[in-house]
Amino acid sequence: MARKQRPAHHSKAIAENRRARFEYAIEETFEAGIMLVGTEVKALRLGHANIAESYASVEGSEIFLINANIPIYEPASQFNHSPTRHRKLLLKRREINKLMGAVQRKGRTLVPLKLYFDNNGFAKLLLGIGVGKKQVDKRQTQKNRDWNRQKSRVMKERG
């Protein structure tokens, strides 16, 4: 019996790093799985997480998510996890090598962009290779955003 294919779109984000695209020019993105304990998954299912101040780091031949805050799951009491522990990211060896090469080049950073559950119910992290923007670039991004907002208002008024 053939298995039904599900659509390839992502479900609703649990946590999103909205500041990342403002601070960094994202060159390429990767989807990574995360090694979680049971209470972390339960906290994520409730929609509790914060990746705004987190980053990914290469440690040895593995990549870890550092400083991501998944708050404790209250009903678990004594069996809870540490909210800001390092979490291993699950990627293919080829992808890890590519990310390690990108980090070693000048100015590249691994930036977590979005944390979500995929169609199969697994927690995934959208990870981007970013280059820090200069102040001029940030101002230009803000100008473009304001102009698009103003343009959409005018178009809405004229109908």
C-alpha positions in Angstrom: 0.0 0.0 0.0 1.4 3.3 -1.1 1.9 6.0 1.6 0.4 9.4 1.0 2.8 12.2 0.5 2.2 15.3 2.7 2.8 18.8 1.5 6.3 20.1 1.9 5.4 23.3 3.6 6.4 24.1 7.2 3.9 24.3 10.0 3.5 27.4 12.2 6.6 28.6 13.9 7.2 28.0 17.6 9.8 30.7 17.8 11.2 33.0 15.2 14.3 35.2 15.3 12.9 38.3 13.6 16.0 40.4 14.4 18.3 38.0 12.5 17.4 39.1 9.0 17.9 42.7 10.1 21.3 42.1 11.7 22.6 39.6 9.1 22.6 39.1 5.4 21.5 35.5 5.1 23.4 33.7 2.4 22.1 30.1 2.7 19.7 28.2 5.0 19.7 24.7 6.3 17.0 22.6 8.1 18.4 20.9 11.2 16.9 18.5 13.7 17.4 19.1 17.4 18.2 16.6 20.1 15.7 17.3 22.8 14.5 15.6 26.0 10.9 14.8 26.7 10.1 17.9 28.8 11.6 20.2 26.2 9.3 18.7 23.5 6.3 19.2 25.8 7.2 22.9 26.4 7.6 23.4 22.7 4.2 21.9 22.0 2.8 24.6 24.3 4.6 27.2 22.2 7.1 28.2 24.7 10.6 29.0 23.3 12.9 31.9 22.6 15.8 31.8 20.1 16.2 35.6 19.8 19.6 35.6 21.5 20.8 32.2 20.5 23.5 31.1 18.0 25.0 27.9 16.7 28.5 27.0 17.3 30.9 24.3 15.9 32.4 22.2 18.7 34.7 19.5 17.5 32.9 17.8 14.6 29.4 18.7 15.8 27.2 21.8 15.8 25.3 22.9 18.9 22.6 25.4 19.5 23.7 27.7 22.3 21.7 30.0 24.5 18.2 29.0 23.2 15.7 29.3 26.0 13.1 26.5 26.2 11.5 27.2 29.6 10.9 24.4 32.1 7.7 22.3 31.8 5.9 22.8 35.1 4.0 19.5 35.4 7.3 17.5 35.1 8.6 18.9 38.5 11.8 17.1 39.4 12.4 15.5 35.9 12.8 18.9 34.2 15.6 20.1 31.9 17.9 23.0 32.1 16.3 25.9 30.1 19.4 27.2 28.3 21.5 24.0 27.9 23.5 23.3 24.7 21.5 21.3 22.3 23.0 19.2 19.5 21.8 19.9 16.0 21.2 16.9 13.7 22.6 17.5 10.2 24.2 15.3 7.6 28.0 15.1 7.6 28.2 16.9 4.2 26.1 19.8 5.6 28.2 20.0 8.8 31.4 20.2 6.7 29.8 23.0 4.6 28.8 24.9 7.7 32.2 24.4 9.3 33.9 25.8 6.2 31.6 28.8 6.1 32.3 29.7 9.8 36.0 29.5 9.2 35.7 32.1 6.4 35.8 35.8 7.5 32.6 37.2 9.1 30.3 34.2 8.7 27.9 33.3 11.6 25.5 30.4 12.1 22.2 32.2 13.0 19.0 30.3 14.1 16.1 31.8 12.1 13.0 29.7 13.0 12.1 26.9 15.3 9.1 24.8 14.2 7.5 21.3 14.0 7.6 19.7 10.6 4.7 17.7 9.1 5.9 14.5 10.8 5.9 16.2 14.2 9.7 16.5 14.6 11.2 19.8 16.0 13.3 21.5 13.3 15.5 24.6 13.3 16.0 26.7 10.3 19.7 27.7 10.4 21.2 30.4 8.2 24.7 31.3 7.3 24.9 35.1 7.9 27.3 37.9 7.3 26.9 40.8 9.7 25.4 43.9 8.1 27.0 47.3 8.5 25.0 50.3 9.9 24.5 51.6 6.3 23.0 48.4 5.2 20.6 48.3 8.2 19.4 51.8 7.4 18.8 50.8 3.8 16.8 47.8 4.9 14.7 50.0 7.2 14.1 52.5 4.3 13.0 49.7 2.0 10.6 48.3 4.6 9.1 51.8 5.3 8.7 52.5 1.6 7.0 49.1 0.9 4.6 49.8 3.8 3.8 53.3 2.5 3.4 52.0 -1.0 0.9 49.3 0.1 -1.1 52.0 2.0 -1.4 54.2 -1.1 -2.4 51.2 -3.3 -5.0 50.2 -0.7 -6.5 53.8 -0.6 -6.7 54.1 -4.4 -8.3 50.6 -4.6 
